[in-house]
Amino acid sequence: MIDFIIKSTIALCVLLGAYHLLLEKEKFHQFNRFFLLMSLLISFVIPFVTIEIIEKVANIPTNNVVIPGQITAQIIEEKLPIHIVLAWFLYVAVTLFLLFRFIQNLYELIRKTNSAATVKYQNAKLVLLKEKTLPYTFWNTIFINEEDYKNKKIEKELFTHELIHVNQKHSLDILLIEIIKTVFWFNPIFIFYKKAIQLNHEFLADEKVVRSHHNVSFYQNLLLEKANQSPIYYLASNLNYYVTKKRLIMMTTTTSVSRGLFKKTLLLPLLTGLVYLLCTKTVAQETKSKTTTTEEAEKKPTSFKAYYENTTFKIKDDKGLVVKEKKYNELTLAEKKLIAGDFEGSKFSINEEEINKNQKLGSEMITIETYKTTLNKENDLVKKQDGFKISYDTTSVKEPQFSKGIEEFYKFIGSNFKMPLEASKSKVSGKIMMKFIVEKDGSLSEIKVEKDLGYGLGNEAIRVLKLSPKWNPASKNGEPIRVEYSLPITIQAKE
């Protein structure tokens, strides 16, 4: 949520700044209306857009990074801090108050429409009010003073002005920005957006009056005379809204086609830069190298496949029942590790060279128990599967998974880890221990180093984990939960 607010606010500020700098003083008000509304839409979409940029990373031939097949995890008991609870309470209270005010003002306009006399006027409806007021518009209704209307004291320029608000549906823009302000009341940028939108509405209406009646000075004096004579309804388009030097000057302003086109063109690199700043994510990708990585090492011993060519592997579940039968090339990495004991007692050790010399084939049938259950100190079942260790109630918790499988997570770490230069020169070997949390949305957070070897290795591990794609989060009773992981990374110097 914080990331969404930050990115959307940056987009809103940049686009509004561009509007005031490049567009507000120019006379293409229809384009400006579109730009302001699209700015709101873009600011809400940008935080959800991610564009990946592939960064080629070469291997360091002097060292190997080994990812052992063991990740330990524990469910985190989630407790909301009191200040978070109070902040949410304040947000809900203020939002409900503003929503009530919004509905109350909307109801007041509807009540006036239904309780007063009405007159059909072109494609609008005139509501004749007893109260003394200047004309103002909401939806397709123009509110005016009944006495002034009957005595024909309302100038035709004012009717033209209000009809533009009706014909161009300006009330839709105001309702939209008011709803956004109600939900995001804590962000003051929307106050400035509403001012810009309403002022542009007045520019549009003023332009139509000037073109229709061809008397700029009379209309300007009329606006100055009517200014501040009646209250402003924040859901309506008001004749005397923001009567300042800006509106008066705009009536006599002209914009050349070339200047307008140039300023509009400047928006393209601005939008491109904004997307690049807020939406791009650099993803490291290893370039081809002679160095043997963890991924390549897994693919190399093809002779194991030949040895088990005629072997059927029966996979048992936690109840001891056979649930699957597989061939060797269908096994997962963890399952392949579990069959290592098949060579115990043989005349040769587990290595490719000896297997190549040995002509016999593996057993016709091998059983693999992928689950082993024990009890922990809280008497909860502890299941081990594919290198995971997690304590949970077996009927309600589903363990988290890397989106592409745990083997791909190991490969991701191995292929993206770049050895710092000092560590490479010193031929450092040893193990660093990392901890991180898999959040409810699958992202990794609170990444930290529990045990470090120095030389910048811990910081490099943090960098790689920050690049990790999202996981499928753990869940309990169908609801996502947070899980803390410990990941050992072994650094092995290559002679």
N, C-alpha and C positions, 0 to 999 in steps of 0.2 A: 504493500500500500504506500509506504514512504517513497519507494522508487517511482511509483506511478505519479505521486503528487509532485515530486521534484522534477521529473522529466516533462510533465504536462505544464508546470509553471514556467519552466525555461522556454518551452515552445510558445506559450501564451505571451510572455514578455517580449521575446524576439519578434514575433509577428505583429504585436501591437506597436512596438517601437518602429517597425518598418512602415506600418500604416501611417503613423504620425509624421514620420520623416519623409516618406515618398508620396503618399496618396491623399492625405486629408485635405491639403490645400489645392488639389487639382479637381477639375470639373468633370470627373467621370464617376458620378455618385452611384450608378447601378453596379458598376464593377466593384466599387468600394463596399457596397452592401454585401455582395457575394464574397468578397475577400474576408470581411469580418466574420461572417457566418462560417466560412470554411476554416478560418483560423481556430474557431472553437472546436470544430470536428477534428481537425488535424491534431490538436493538442490532446484530445482524448484517445486517438488511435495510435499516435507515435510510441507511447510507452509499451504497447503490445507488439510492436514490430521489431524483429531482430534480423539483421543482415550479417551473415557470417563471412569474414574475410580470411582466406586460407593463407597462413604464414608458413613458408617452407623453413624447416629446421633441420640442419645437418646433424648426424650422429657424431659423438666424440669417440674416436676409435680407441682411446686409451683406457676407457672404463666401460663397464656394463652396469645397468641398473636392473636388479632382480626383484620382482614383486612376489613374495611368498603367498601361497594360497590360503591365507588365514586372515580373516577380518572379524574382529569381535565387536559385538554391538549390544547395547542395552537401551531399553525404553526409558525415556525421560518423563518423569512426572511433571506435568505442566501446571504451573501456578502463575496466575496473572498478578503482577505487582499492583499494589494499591493505587499508584499514580496512573496506571493504565486504566483501571476501573473508573477512577474519578474523571479521567479525560473523556472516556466514552460516555459517561453519564452527562457531562457538560455538553458534549457534541449533540447527543440525542435531545437534551432539554432545549438547547438553542434552536435546533432544527425544527422541533415540534412547534416552538413559538413562532418561528418565521413561516412555517407552513400554515399555521392558524391565521396569521396576518394576511398571507397571500389569499387564502380561501375567503376570508372576511371581506377583503377589498373586491374580490371577484363577485362575491354575493351582493355587495353594495351596488356595483354597476348593473348587475342583472335586475336587482330590485327596482332601481330607478327606471330601467327600461320598461318593466312590467307595470309600474304604478303611474306613469305619466302618459299624457296624450302623445300620440305619434303621428307623423306625416311622412308619406312617401316622397322622396326627393331623388330623382334620377335612379341610380342603383343603390342608394343608401336609405336609411331610415332616420328621420329627425325625431329626437325625443325632446319634447317641450317641457322644460323644468320651470317651476315657480321661483326657484332660487336664482339670485343674480350670478351669472357666470359667463365666461367667454366660451366659445365653441371648443369642444375637445372630442376625440374620437376613440372608440373601442370597437374592434371587429368591424361590422358594417353599420354601426350606429354612430350618429353625430349628436352630441348633447348640446343644446343651446337654450338660451333664456326665452320663455314663451312670449313675454311682453315685447322683447326686442324683435322677435320673429314677426309678430303680428303688426308691429309698427314699422316694419322694414328698416330696422336700424342696423342690420347685419350686412356688412359690405360683401359684394359678390366675390372679392378676392379671398375673403375668409372661407366662403363656401368652397371655392376652388381648392384652397389649401387643404381643407379637411377631406375632400373627396379623394385627393391623392393618397392619403393614409388608408382610406377604405379600399380603393382600387388596387393598391399595391400590397395589401394585407400586412401592413406594418405591425399590427397587433401580434402576429405570429412570432416575429423576432423578439418582441418585448416579453411575451409569455415564455419563450425559450430561455432567454437570459435570466429571467426571474426565477424559473425553476432551478436552473444551474446555481444561481446565487443562494437559493434556499438550501441546497444540498452541500455546496462548497462555500458556506458563509465565512469560513475561516481564511479564505484566500481573497485578499482585497483586489486582486487583479481584475476580477469580474465586475467590480464597481466601475472601473475605467472602461471596460468593454461595453457596459450598458450605456455610459455617457457617449461613447463614440458611435454606437449604433443609433441612439436617439437623435444625436446631432446630425448624422447622415440622413436620417429620415426627414429632418427639417430642411436640409439642403435640397432633397428631392422635391419636397412640396413647394419650397420657395422658387425653385427653378421652373416648375410648371406654372406658377402664378405669373412670374415675370414674362414667360413666353406667351401666355394666354392674354394678358392684359396690357403689356407693353408700357408700363408706367412704374419704373423702378423706384423713383423718389417717393411717389405717393405710397407705395407698399411699404417702403422702409419706415416712413413716418407713421404709418398705421400700426406697424409692429411696435414701434417705440411708445406709441400712445397707449396700446393695450397691455404692454408689459407689466407683470406683477399685479394684475387686477383681480386675479382669482387663484384659488389653491391649485396645486399640481397633483394630479392623480397618477401614481407611479405605474399603473397598469394601462394607462391611456396615452394617446398622442395628444399633447397639449399645444395649442397655438403659440403660447408665449414661452415655450420651453427654451431656455438657454439663449435668449435674445442678446447676443453680444456682438462685438465687432466682427467676429468670425462670420456670422450669418450675413451681416450687412455687406461685408467685403466680398463674400462669395457670389452675391447677386451680380456683381459687375466683373467678376473674374473670367478670363478666357484661358483655355488650355490648348496649346498647339498639338496637332496629331503626333508629330515627331517626338516632342517632349513626353507626351503621355505614353507612347510606345516604349521609349527608352526606360522610363521609370518602371513600367510593367515588366520589362525584360530583366531588370535588376532583381526582381523577385525570384527568378529561377535559380540563380546560384545561391541565393539566400536559403531557399527551401532545400536545395541539395546539401548545403553545408549543415543545415539543421538535422536532416535525416542522418548524415554521416556522423555527426557528433553524438546523437542520442540513440541511434539504432544499430550501429555497426559493432560487431564483436569479433575480435581476432581469435582465430582457432589455429593452433600450431599443428603442422602436418610434417612428418618426418620425410626428408628426401632419401632417395636410395643411397645406400652406403655399403661398403664391404663389411662393416661391423655387424655381427650376428646379434639381433635383438631377441627379446623374450618371445615375440611372436614368431620369428623365423625358426627359433630353436624348437618351438612346439611342432612346426611343420616338417622339420628335418628327418626325424627317425621313422621313415616310411617302412623300415623292416619290421617294426612292431605290428603294423597292419598286416604284413605278409605272414608273420608268425601266428596271428589270431584269425587268419583268413577263414577257417572252418569252425570258429568258435562262436557259440551263441551265449550271450550274456543275459542272465535273468536278473531283473532289477526288483528288489523287495522294498516295500514301504515300511512305515514304522510299526505296523502290526505283523510284520513277517510274511506278508502276502506278496506273491509275484504280480507286479502290476504292468511290467513291460518286458519285452524281449528285444535286444538290440544286437547289431553287428558292431565290430570295433570302431569303424569310422562314424558310427552314430552316437558314440559315447561322448559325454561332456568331459571337460578337462578334469573335474573333480572325480568323476567315475573312473577315468583312466588311471588316476593316482591310486585308487582303491584296489586295483587288480595287480599292483606291484608285487604283492605277496605270492602271486602265482609262480614266481621264479624261485622262491625260497626253497632250498633243498635241491635245486637243479645243479647241473654240472657247470653252469656258466652264470656269471653275474648279469645284472640288468644293464647292458650297454649294447649299442648297435653293432659294434664289431664282433662280439661274441655270438650274438644272435645270427649274424650273417654266416658265421662258420657252422652253426648248429643247424642240422637239416630237419629236425623234428618240428612238428606243428604244435600249437597250444591245445589245451584240453577242449573237448567237444562242448562242454557245458561249464560255465563259471557263474556263480551266484554273487551278486554285488548287493551289499546292504548299505544303502546310501544314508539311512537314518539310524542314529544310535541315541537312545533316550536315557537320561539319568534324572536325578532330583537335585536341585540346588538347595541352599540353606533355607530358602523360603518355601520349600516343598513344591515349587512350580516345576513343570516339565521343562527340560532344557534339550532342545533339538539341535543337532549339527547337520548342516546340509551345504554342500558346495563351499566349504570353508567358512560359513557363517556360524556364529554362535549367538543365540538370542533367547532370552527368557520370556515366556509368555504362556497365556492360557490357550491351549491348542484349539479350543472351540470358537474363540473370538478374535484372534490376532492373525493378520496376514503379514508376513515379513516383507520388508522393502526389497526392491530389485533394481539394479542398474538397467536403464531402459533397453539396452542391447544385450544384456546378459553379463554375468560377472567376469567371464573370460575376456569380453571386450573391454571391461573396466581395467583389468590388468594390462591389456595391450595398450589402452589409452594412456595409462600412467607411464609405461615403459617407453612408448614412442614419443611422448611429449616432454619427458624429463631431459633437460639439457645440463650437462655437468658444468658447474662453474670452473673457470680457468684455473684458479688456485687449487681446487680440489683435484682437478685433472693432473696438474703438475706434481702434486704431492702424493698421488696414487692412494687416495684415501679409501679405506675399506671399513665396513661396519654397518650398523643398523640405526636408522632414524625412526622415531615413532611419532605418528601423526594422529590427531583426533579431530573429528568434525561431526556436525549434526546434519542429518537428512531431514529437512523441514517438511511440513505438511504438503507443500506444493512441489516437493521433489528436489528443490535446490539445496546446495551445500552451504552451510553457514558455520560461524564460530570455528573456522579452521585454525588450528594451532599446533605448535611443535611441542611434544611431550619430552622427546629425547633427541638431541641434535649432535652432529659430528663437527659442526663448525663449517668454515669455508663457504658459507652461503647455501649449503645444501638444504637446510630447513626452509629458507625463504623460497628456494626453487620448488620445493614440494608444495608449499602454499600456493605459489603461482599456478602450478599445474592443476591442483585441485579446484582452484577458482575457475579454470577453463572447462571443468567437467560439465557435460550435458546433464539435464535433470534426470533424477531417478523416478521410479514408480514408488511413492511413499508407502511406509508401513501403515496398516490400518487396524483398528480394534473395533469390533462390532460395526464394521462398515464405515467408521469415521477415521480420517487420516490422523496419525500421531507422529510425534517427533522421536527420532532415534539417534543416539550417539554412537559413533563408530571409532574404533582404534585401528589404524592401518600401519603395519610395519613395512618399511621400505629398506631393503638391503642394498648397500652400495659395495660393489665388488671391483677392486682394482684389477685391471688386466695387465699381466706382465708382458 
